[in-house]
Amino acid sequence: MKIAAVDAMIVDYLAQAMDGGCRSPVEDSGSLGTERLAAFRLFLWSDMAVLPTALKQLAEIKDLAWCRRLERLLLFQLPEAQIPDSAQWAIDVRASVLAQHHSCPADCRIVAEAESIGAAALLTFDHKLRKHLIPHATLPLVTPSEYWATLAIPRGEASRWVPEGSNPLSRETWWHW
């Protein structure tokens, strides 16, 4: 299975789900609840990696307690996409091409980084990024729920990871598939 690249917003959603910020879709039928649930399921059933530019964005979060929570998630549970130094020039060039279609340089760089690692998709919930760059990206720019649907994981299939018995999520059922 190919790796799905994730932006900073998806890391935040994943941390919220792990911290109990995600209720059952029955209780939280809004789109954010659906995306948090999908992000957590993707964490359990697939391979994801955080892009270097997303890591820089996460390091700029002002809420120090939340920033530390995100750092722990990244240190122990979610790998960083490894991009060789030799690829940086090509990423810079690609990001500048994408910048002709979207005004946020960091977003353009995130898409270029995801393309450079051959990611299956870039998971994002950034509507402007998707609106402006979907026609120009060489990989799908999708929400977690859209990507989850494309995986077509059969119901009842065991996840790669299961919350440990001491983890409160082990007693929850909302994330089961």
N, CA and C atoms as a LAMMPS dump frame, in Angstrom:
ITEM: TIMESTEP
0
ITEM: NUMBER OF ATOMS
531
ITEM: BOX BOUNDS ff ff ff
-5.0000000000000000e+02 5.0000000000000000e+02
-5.0000000000000000e+02 5.0000000000000000e+02
-5.0000000000000000e+02 5.0000000000000000e+02
ITEM: ATOMS id mol type element x y z
1 1 1 N 0.848 -1.185 0
2 1 2 C 0 0 0
3 1 3 C 0.89 1.242 0
4 2 1 N 0.6 2.171 -0.903
5 2 2 C 1.358 3.418 -0.972
6 2 3 C 1.002 4.323 0.21
7 3 1 N 1.909 5.222 0.494
8 3 2 C 1.729 6.164 1.599
9 3 3 C 0.851 7.325 1.157
10 4 1 N -0.039 7.737 2.044
11 4 2 C -0.808 8.966 1.856
12 4 3 C -0.09 10.063 2.633
13 5 1 N 0.188 11.167 1.983
14 5 2 C 0.812 12.309 2.642
15 5 3 C -0.276 13.118 3.341
16 6 1 N 0.068 13.702 4.481
17 6 2 C -0.916 14.483 5.231
18 6 3 C -0.385 15.885 5.5
19 7 1 N -1.316 16.847 5.508
20 7 2 C -0.943 18.217 5.841
21 7 3 C -1.144 18.455 7.337
22 8 1 N -0.852 19.657 7.786
23 8 2 C -0.918 19.978 9.218
24 8 3 C -2.33 19.844 9.776
25 9 1 N -3.323 20.214 8.987
26 9 2 C -4.703 20.152 9.456
27 9 3 C -5.116 18.704 9.745
28 10 1 N -4.671 17.775 8.929
29 10 2 C -5.014 16.372 9.13
30 10 3 C -4.326 15.833 10.381
31 11 1 N -3.093 16.24 10.627
32 11 2 C -2.411 15.837 11.865
33 11 3 C -3.215 16.336 13.064
34 12 1 N -3.71 17.56 12.977
35 12 2 C -4.519 18.128 14.054
36 12 3 C -5.805 17.307 14.254
37 13 1 N -6.478 16.951 13.17
38 13 2 C -7.699 16.139 13.263
39 13 3 C -7.401 14.782 13.895
40 14 1 N -6.289 14.202 13.495
41 14 2 C -5.908 12.895 14.028
42 14 3 C -5.653 12.989 15.534
43 15 1 N -4.945 14.019 15.95
44 15 2 C -4.691 14.206 17.383
45 15 3 C -5.993 14.434 18.148
46 16 1 N -6.924 15.188 17.567
47 16 2 C -8.216 15.399 18.223
48 16 3 C -8.963 14.077 18.391
49 17 1 N -8.921 13.243 17.382
50 17 2 C -9.584 11.941 17.469
51 17 3 C -8.947 11.096 18.563
52 18 1 N -7.631 11.117 18.64
53 18 2 C -6.917 10.323 19.643
54 18 3 C -7.127 10.858 21.05
55 19 1 N -7.41 12.138 21.151
56 19 2 C -7.639 12.753 22.46
57 19 3 C -9.103 12.726 22.872
58 20 1 N -9.911 11.976 22.17
59 20 2 C -11.328 11.905 22.514
60 20 3 C -12.128 13.035 21.912
61 21 1 N -11.534 13.78 20.979
62 21 2 C -12.249 14.876 20.349
63 21 3 C -13.15 14.415 19.21
64 22 1 N -13.228 13.122 19.022
65 22 2 C -14.05 12.589 17.939
66 22 3 C -15.109 11.685 18.538
67 23 1 N -16.343 12.046 18.325
68 23 2 C -17.44 11.213 18.815
69 23 3 C -17.947 10.351 17.67
70 24 1 N -18.822 9.484 18.002
71 24 2 C -19.457 8.654 16.993
72 24 3 C -20.09 9.55 15.934
73 25 1 N -20.055 9.14 14.66
74 25 2 C -20.723 9.938 13.624
75 25 3 C -22.204 10.162 13.939
76 26 1 N -22.808 9.287 14.71
77 26 2 C -24.207 9.483 15.106
78 26 3 C -24.324 10.707 16.005
79 27 1 N -23.332 10.901 16.885
80 27 2 C -23.332 12.039 17.802
81 27 3 C -22.802 13.308 17.155
82 28 1 N -21.858 13.161 16.224
83 28 2 C -21.216 14.304 15.585
84 28 3 C -21.298 14.111 14.077
85 29 1 N -22.436 14.446 13.519
86 29 2 C -22.658 14.187 12.102
87 29 3 C -22.061 15.264 11.202
88 30 1 N -21.417 16.255 11.78
89 30 2 C -20.816 17.32 10.973
90 30 3 C -19.618 16.823 10.193
91 31 1 N -19.208 17.619 9.222
92 31 2 C -18.106 17.198 8.362
93 31 3 C -16.794 17.059 9.125
94 32 1 N -16.551 17.892 10.122
95 32 2 C -15.302 17.765 10.877
96 32 3 C -15.253 16.451 11.642
97 33 1 N -16.355 16.057 12.238
98 33 2 C -16.404 14.771 12.935
99 33 3 C -16.153 13.621 11.98
100 34 1 N -16.729 13.693 10.803
101 34 2 C -16.533 12.664 9.787
102 34 3 C -15.072 12.594 9.365
103 35 1 N -14.44 13.747 9.207
104 35 2 C -13.034 13.775 8.79
105 35 3 C -12.112 13.286 9.9
106 36 1 N -12.409 13.617 11.144
107 36 2 C -11.601 13.114 12.261
108 36 3 C -11.698 11.597 12.336
109 37 1 N -12.909 11.078 12.195
110 37 2 C -13.117 9.634 12.212
111 37 3 C -12.331 8.98 11.07
112 38 1 N -12.432 9.526 9.882
113 38 2 C -11.718 8.967 8.738
114 38 3 C -10.207 9.048 8.937
115 39 1 N -9.711 10.158 9.476
116 39 2 C -8.275 10.297 9.725
117 39 3 C -7.802 9.226 10.702
118 40 1 N -8.57 8.971 11.745
119 40 2 C -8.175 7.954 12.717
120 40 3 C -8.221 6.559 12.099
121 41 1 N -9.253 6.288 11.32
122 41 2 C -9.32 4.979 10.645
123 41 3 C -8.136 4.809 9.684
124 42 1 N -7.805 5.853 8.968
125 42 2 C -6.658 5.773 8.059
126 42 3 C -5.371 5.501 8.835
127 43 1 N -5.236 6.114 9.989
128 43 2 C -4.07 5.86 10.841
129 43 3 C -4.005 4.374 11.207
130 44 1 N -5.151 3.782 11.525
131 44 2 C -5.179 2.386 11.956
132 44 3 C -5.046 1.388 10.805
133 45 1 N -5.57 1.722 9.624
134 45 2 C -5.634 0.755 8.529
135 45 3 C -4.666 1.008 7.375
136 46 1 N -4.014 2.163 7.322
137 46 2 C -3.183 2.466 6.15
138 46 3 C -1.854 3.087 6.571
139 47 1 N -1.095 3.511 5.584
140 47 2 C 0.193 4.177 5.828
141 47 3 C 0.062 5.656 5.517
142 48 1 N 0.492 6.485 6.459
143 48 2 C 0.468 7.934 6.273
144 48 3 C 1.813 8.505 6.691
145 49 1 N 2.162 9.646 6.123
146 49 2 C 3.385 10.346 6.492
147 49 3 C 3.127 11.844 6.456
148 50 1 N 3.777 12.552 7.367
149 50 2 C 3.668 14.009 7.454
150 50 3 C 4.762 14.636 6.604
151 51 1 N 4.404 15.668 5.879
152 51 2 C 5.352 16.348 5.001
153 51 3 C 6.164 17.391 5.773
154 52 1 N 7.41 17.65 5.36
155 52 2 C 8.261 18.601 6.086
156 52 3 C 7.649 19.989 6.268
157 53 1 N 6.993 20.519 5.251
158 53 2 C 6.388 21.849 5.388
159 53 3 C 5.25 21.814 6.407
160 54 1 N 4.498 20.729 6.46
161 54 2 C 3.441 20.591 7.46
162 54 3 C 4.042 20.562 8.859
163 55 1 N 5.187 19.916 9.015
164 55 2 C 5.85 19.894 10.324
165 55 3 C 6.238 21.307 10.761
166 56 1 N 6.72 22.104 9.824
167 56 2 C 7.072 23.493 10.148
168 56 3 C 5.834 24.271 10.59
169 57 1 N 4.712 24.049 9.903
170 57 2 C 3.465 24.721 10.284
171 57 3 C 3.025 24.3 11.684
172 58 1 N 3.144 23.026 11.99
173 58 2 C 2.739 22.53 13.312
174 58 3 C 3.62 23.116 14.413
175 59 1 N 4.886 23.32 14.116
176 59 2 C 5.806 23.891 15.106
177 59 3 C 5.469 25.341 15.438
178 60 1 N 4.686 25.995 14.595
179 60 2 C 4.325 27.402 14.804
180 60 3 C 3.04 27.586 15.614
181 61 1 N 2.42 26.501 16.049
182 61 2 C 1.177 26.588 16.821
183 61 3 C 1.45 27.298 18.139
184 62 1 N 0.614 28.263 18.469
185 62 2 C 0.814 29.108 19.66
186 62 3 C 0.438 28.413 20.969
187 63 1 N -0.53 27.51 20.932
188 63 2 C -0.964 26.786 22.126
189 63 3 C 0.104 25.734 22.454
190 64 1 N 0.951 26.026 23.43
191 64 2 C 2.1 25.17 23.722
192 64 3 C 1.695 23.768 24.172
193 65 1 N 0.63 23.645 24.946
194 65 2 C 0.187 22.32 25.393
195 65 3 C -0.247 21.48 24.188
196 66 1 N -1.008 22.085 23.293
197 66 2 C -1.454 21.347 22.106
198 66 3 C -0.263 21.036 21.191
199 67 1 N 0.667 21.979 21.077
200 67 2 C 1.858 21.778 20.263
201 67 3 C 2.65 20.579 20.788
202 68 1 N 2.779 20.458 22.096
203 68 2 C 3.476 19.304 22.696
204 68 3 C 2.735 18.007 22.408
205 69 1 N 1.405 18.045 22.446
206 69 2 C 0.607 16.849 22.139
207 69 3 C 0.857 16.414 20.699
208 70 1 N 0.886 17.369 19.798
209 70 2 C 1.147 17.057 18.395
210 70 3 C 2.567 16.512 18.204
211 71 1 N 3.523 17.089 18.921
212 71 2 C 4.903 16.608 18.84
213 71 3 C 5.002 15.155 19.274
214 72 1 N 4.304 14.783 20.362
215 72 2 C 4.32 13.388 20.824
216 72 3 C 3.722 12.466 19.77
217 73 1 N 2.628 12.889 19.165
218 73 2 C 2.011 12.095 18.105
219 73 3 C 3.011 11.871 16.975
220 74 1 N 3.684 12.935 16.58
221 74 2 C 4.616 12.849 15.468
222 74 3 C 5.861 12.051 15.821
223 75 1 N 6.337 12.195 17.024
224 75 2 C 7.544 11.478 17.437
225 75 3 C 7.333 9.968 17.515
226 76 1 N 6.171 9.562 17.973
227 76 2 C 5.983 8.152 18.283
228 76 3 C 5.026 7.413 17.355
229 77 1 N 4.189 8.108 16.611
230 77 2 C 3.15 7.395 15.907
231 77 3 C 3.017 7.708 14.424
232 78 1 N 3.451 8.856 13.988
233 78 2 C 3.234 9.248 12.596
234 78 3 C 4.573 9.646 11.98
235 79 1 N 5.047 8.895 10.991
236 79 2 C 6.376 9.186 10.444
237 79 3 C 6.409 10.441 9.581
238 80 1 N 7.593 11.007 9.496
239 80 2 C 7.831 12.144 8.605
240 80 3 C 8.239 11.609 7.242
241 81 1 N 7.692 12.186 6.188
242 81 2 C 8.091 11.813 4.834
243 81 3 C 9.566 12.166 4.653
244 82 1 N 10.323 11.23 4.166
245 82 2 C 11.755 11.439 3.959
246 82 3 C 11.999 11.926 2.536
247 83 1 N 12.459 13.156 2.442
248 83 2 C 12.742 13.758 1.141
249 83 3 C 14.23 14.072 1.086
250 84 1 N 14.934 13.482 0.135
251 84 2 C 16.375 13.737 0.061
252 84 3 C 16.681 15.187 -0.304
253 85 1 N 17.816 15.654 0.168
254 85 2 C 18.247 17.026 -0.141
255 85 3 C 18.314 17.253 -1.648
256 86 1 N 18.679 16.221 -2.382
257 86 2 C 18.81 16.355 -3.833
258 86 3 C 17.474 16.662 -4.518
259 87 1 N 16.359 16.411 -3.844
260 87 2 C 15.034 16.664 -4.42
261 87 3 C 14.527 18.074 -4.137
262 88 1 N 15.216 18.832 -3.293
263 88 2 C 14.721 20.141 -2.873
264 88 3 C 14.595 21.125 -4.036
265 89 1 N 15.546 21.099 -4.943
266 89 2 C 15.488 22.02 -6.084
267 89 3 C 14.246 21.736 -6.927
268 90 1 N 13.982 20.463 -7.207
269 90 2 C 12.806 20.096 -8.007
270 90 3 C 11.518 20.477 -7.274
271 91 1 N 11.506 20.339 -5.963
272 91 2 C 10.33 20.735 -5.176
273 91 3 C 10.132 22.243 -5.257
274 92 1 N 11.228 23.001 -5.165
275 92 2 C 11.135 24.467 -5.287
276 92 3 C 10.547 24.868 -6.638
277 93 1 N 11.02 24.231 -7.693
278 93 2 C 10.539 24.543 -9.048
279 93 3 C 9.061 24.19 -9.167
280 94 1 N 8.705 22.999 -8.701
281 94 2 C 7.307 22.562 -8.804
282 94 3 C 6.395 23.474 -7.984
283 95 1 N 6.826 23.853 -6.789
284 95 2 C 6.025 24.747 -5.944
285 95 3 C 5.811 26.089 -6.631
286 96 1 N 6.829 26.582 -7.332
287 96 2 C 6.667 27.869 -8.027
288 96 3 C 5.697 27.738 -9.2
289 97 1 N 5.664 26.588 -9.848
290 97 2 C 4.685 26.364 -10.927
291 97 3 C 3.28 26.339 -10.334
292 98 1 N 3.114 25.64 -9.221
293 98 2 C 1.801 25.573 -8.569
294 98 3 C 1.356 26.936 -8.054
295 99 1 N 2.323 27.781 -7.68
296 99 2 C 2.012 29.117 -7.157
297 99 3 C 1.338 30.013 -8.197
298 100 1 N 1.401 29.633 -9.445
299 100 2 C 0.698 30.384 -10.488
300 100 3 C -0.819 30.194 -10.368
301 101 1 N -1.223 29.187 -9.589
302 101 2 C -2.64 28.845 -9.471
303 101 3 C -3.2 29.006 -8.059
304 102 1 N -2.311 29.247 -7.085
305 102 2 C -2.75 29.312 -5.685
306 102 3 C -1.835 30.271 -4.936
307 103 1 N -2.411 31.096 -4.079
308 103 2 C -1.654 32.185 -3.448
309 103 3 C -0.871 31.81 -2.191
310 104 1 N -1.029 30.613 -1.678
311 104 2 C -0.316 30.232 -0.448
312 104 3 C 0.93 29.401 -0.786
313 105 1 N 2.118 29.977 -0.596
314 105 2 C 3.349 29.248 -0.922
315 105 3 C 3.507 27.935 -0.155
316 106 1 N 3.099 27.919 1.112
317 106 2 C 3.236 26.69 1.905
318 106 3 C 2.36 25.572 1.345
319 107 1 N 1.146 25.914 0.926
320 107 2 C 0.264 24.909 0.326
321 107 3 C 0.883 24.344 -0.949
322 108 1 N 1.437 25.216 -1.765
323 108 2 C 2.055 24.773 -3.017
324 108 3 C 3.243 23.865 -2.737
325 109 1 N 4.004 24.202 -1.719
326 109 2 C 5.157 23.374 -1.35
327 109 3 C 4.698 22.011 -0.817
328 110 1 N 3.631 21.989 -0.04
329 110 2 C 3.115 20.719 0.485
330 110 3 C 2.701 19.802 -0.669
331 111 1 N 2.014 20.34 -1.655
332 111 2 C 1.617 19.531 -2.817
333 111 3 C 2.867 19.035 -3.542
334 112 1 N 3.843 19.915 -3.741
335 112 2 C 5.083 19.518 -4.427
336 112 3 C 5.819 18.431 -3.641
337 113 1 N 5.852 18.55 -2.32
338 113 2 C 6.504 17.518 -1.499
339 113 3 C 5.774 16.185 -1.622
340 114 1 N 4.46 16.219 -1.581
341 114 2 C 3.678 14.985 -1.709
342 114 3 C 3.926 14.327 -3.063
343 115 1 N 3.97 15.136 -4.107
344 115 2 C 4.259 14.599 -5.434
345 115 3 C 5.659 13.99 -5.481
346 116 1 N 6.61 14.65 -4.827
347 116 2 C 8.008 14.198 -4.897
348 116 3 C 8.236 12.842 -4.236
349 117 1 N 7.428 12.491 -3.251
350 117 2 C 7.611 11.192 -2.584
351 117 3 C 6.763 10.1 -3.24
352 118 1 N 6.025 10.469 -4.276
353 118 2 C 5.178 9.484 -4.945
354 118 3 C 4.01 9.035 -4.095
355 119 1 N 3.487 9.946 -3.291
356 119 2 C 2.361 9.622 -2.412
357 119 3 C 1.145 9.209 -3.235
358 120 1 N 0.34 8.342 -2.655
359 120 2 C -0.896 7.917 -3.304
360 120 3 C -1.873 9.076 -3.389
361 121 1 N -1.817 9.975 -2.396
362 121 2 C -2.712 11.128 -2.331
363 121 3 C -2.174 12.09 -1.283
364 122 1 N -2.649 13.325 -1.355
365 122 2 C -2.42 14.292 -0.279
366 122 3 C -3.747 14.438 0.441
367 123 1 N -3.746 14.127 1.732
368 123 2 C -4.952 14.27 2.538
369 123 3 C -4.99 15.676 3.104
370 124 1 N -6.058 16.381 2.797
371 124 2 C -6.225 17.758 3.262
372 124 3 C -7.712 18.084 3.334
373 125 1 N -8.016 19.012 4.187
374 125 2 C -9.386 19.501 4.267
375 125 3 C -9.398 20.994 3.926
376 126 1 N -8.321 21.457 3.327
377 126 2 C -8.172 22.854 2.943
378 126 3 C -8.925 23.069 1.627
379 127 1 N -10.089 23.696 1.717
380 127 2 C -10.951 23.863 0.547
381 127 3 C -10.301 24.716 -0.544
382 128 1 N -9.603 25.788 -0.157
383 128 2 C -8.97 26.65 -1.156
384 128 3 C -7.842 25.916 -1.875
385 129 1 N -7.023 25.207 -1.128
386 129 2 C -5.946 24.434 -1.734
387 129 3 C -6.529 23.467 -2.763
388 130 1 N -7.547 22.743 -2.372
389 130 2 C -8.155 21.758 -3.273
390 130 3 C -8.773 22.443 -4.495
391 131 1 N -9.507 23.514 -4.268
392 131 2 C -10.18 24.21 -5.374
393 131 3 C -9.177 24.687 -6.424
394 132 1 N -8.069 25.267 -5.951
395 132 2 C -7.11 25.854 -6.872
396 132 3 C -6.121 24.849 -7.465
397 133 1 N -5.78 23.805 -6.707
398 133 2 C -4.681 22.947 -7.153
399 133 3 C -5.086 21.566 -7.664
400 134 1 N -6.31 21.122 -7.428
401 134 2 C -6.72 19.81 -7.958
402 134 3 C -6.456 19.711 -9.467
403 135 1 N -6.806 20.739 -10.246
404 135 2 C -6.588 20.601 -11.693
405 135 3 C -5.109 20.546 -12.107
406 136 1 N -4.209 20.929 -11.191
407 136 2 C -2.804 21.067 -11.557
408 136 3 C -1.896 20.052 -10.854
409 137 1 N -2.411 19.356 -9.873
410 137 2 C -1.613 18.382 -9.122
411 137 3 C -1.52 17.073 -9.895
412 138 1 N -0.444 16.347 -9.635
413 138 2 C -0.261 15.043 -10.281
414 138 3 C -0.701 13.892 -9.384
415 139 1 N -1.308 14.219 -8.259
416 139 2 C -1.842 13.212 -7.349
417 139 3 C -3.181 13.713 -6.825
418 140 1 N -4.019 12.827 -6.326
419 140 2 C -5.304 13.275 -5.78
420 140 3 C -5.111 14.139 -4.526
421 141 1 N -5.872 15.218 -4.432
422 141 2 C -5.921 16.076 -3.239
423 141 3 C -7.291 15.823 -2.638
424 142 1 N -7.338 15.016 -1.597
425 142 2 C -8.612 14.517 -1.087
426 142 3 C -8.732 14.686 0.42
427 143 1 N -9.966 14.658 0.885
428 143 2 C -10.21 14.655 2.322
429 143 3 C -9.963 13.237 2.843
430 144 1 N -9.778 13.1 4.152
431 144 2 C -9.615 11.75 4.7
432 144 3 C -10.789 10.82 4.358
433 145 1 N -12.012 11.337 4.43
434 145 2 C -13.162 10.474 4.139
435 145 3 C -13.182 10.039 2.672
436 146 1 N -12.775 10.914 1.766
437 146 2 C -12.707 10.532 0.355
438 146 3 C -11.646 9.46 0.132
439 147 1 N -10.498 9.619 0.77
440 147 2 C -9.43 8.636 0.613
441 147 3 C -9.831 7.3 1.233
442 148 1 N -10.455 7.356 2.407
443 148 2 C -10.93 6.14 3.062
444 148 3 C -11.847 5.369 2.106
445 149 1 N -12.742 6.06 1.449
446 149 2 C -13.679 5.405 0.531
447 149 3 C -12.93 4.741 -0.632
448 150 1 N -11.855 5.365 -1.128
449 150 2 C -11.122 4.782 -2.253
450 150 3 C -10.385 3.512 -1.866
451 151 1 N -10.05 3.357 -0.61
452 151 2 C -9.331 2.153 -0.178
453 151 3 C -10.217 0.916 -0.226
454 152 1 N -11.528 1.128 -0.104
455 152 2 C -12.491 0.023 -0.171
456 152 3 C -12.101 -1.139 0.745
457 153 1 N -11.761 -0.807 1.963
458 153 2 C -11.409 -1.839 2.943
459 153 3 C -12.68 -2.576 3.341
460 154 1 N -12.683 -3.894 3.214
461 154 2 C -13.893 -4.649 3.553
462 154 3 C -14.243 -4.51 5.041
463 155 1 N -15.517 -4.353 5.326
464 155 2 C -15.954 -4.295 6.729
465 155 3 C -15.507 -5.55 7.451
466 156 1 N -15.032 -5.354 8.664
467 156 2 C -14.578 -6.469 9.477
468 156 3 C -13.107 -6.801 9.315
469 157 1 N -12.442 -6.195 8.309
470 157 2 C -11.015 -6.463 8.14
471 157 3 C -10.252 -5.884 9.332
472 158 1 N -9.334 -6.665 9.849
473 158 2 C -8.559 -6.229 11.015
474 158 3 C -7.661 -5.053 10.641
475 159 1 N -7.546 -4.114 11.564
476 159 2 C -6.665 -2.966 11.352
477 159 3 C -5.214 -3.375 11.604
478 160 1 N -4.294 -2.583 11.081
479 160 2 C -2.864 -2.827 11.32
480 160 3 C -2.51 -2.529 12.77
481 161 1 N -3.19 -1.552 13.35
482 161 2 C -2.942 -1.133 14.727
483 161 3 C -4.252 -1.198 15.497
484 162 1 N -4.145 -1.471 16.78
485 162 2 C -5.314 -1.478 17.663
486 162 3 C -4.91 -0.723 18.924
487 163 1 N -5.746 0.194 19.421
488 163 2 C -5.391 0.884 20.663
489 163 3 C -5.153 -0.114 21.793
490 164 1 N -4.07 0.079 22.505
491 164 2 C -3.705 -0.772 23.64
492 164 3 C -4.812 -0.757 24.679
493 165 1 N -4.949 -1.833 25.435
494 165 2 C -6.007 -1.959 26.439
495 165 3 C -6.055 -0.825 27.44
496 166 1 N -4.911 -0.211 27.752
497 166 2 C -4.887 0.904 28.703
498 166 3 C -5.328 2.218 28.063
499 167 1 N -5.43 2.243 26.742
500 167 2 C -5.84 3.44 26.017
501 167 3 C -7.367 3.527 26.058
502 168 1 N -7.926 4.672 26.456
503 168 2 C -9.391 4.816 26.487
504 168 3 C -10.068 4.508 25.152
505 169 1 N -9.365 4.691 24.039
506 169 2 C -9.946 4.389 22.734
507 169 3 C -10.204 2.896 22.533
508 170 1 N -9.52 2.07 23.312
509 170 2 C -9.733 0.625 23.173
510 170 3 C -11.145 0.227 23.603
511 171 1 N -11.78 1.057 24.429
512 171 2 C -13.142 0.759 24.892
513 171 3 C -14.213 1.424 24.033
514 172 1 N -13.793 2.241 23.068
515 172 2 C -14.72 2.912 22.171
516 172 3 C -15.052 2.009 20.99
517 173 1 N -16.197 2.239 20.397
518 173 2 C -16.572 1.435 19.217
519 173 3 C -16.711 2.286 17.957
520 174 1 N -16.709 3.619 18.085
521 174 2 C -16.973 4.481 16.935
522 174 3 C -15.974 4.318 15.799
523 175 1 N -14.761 3.912 16.091
524 175 2 C -13.737 3.817 15.055
525 175 3 C -13.686 2.445 14.379
526 176 1 N -14.35 1.458 14.953
527 176 2 C -14.318 0.103 14.383
528 176 3 C -14.915 0.075 12.988
529 177 1 N -14.428 -0.825 12.179
530 177 2 C -14.907 -0.972 10.819
531 177 3 C -15.312 -2.371 10.652
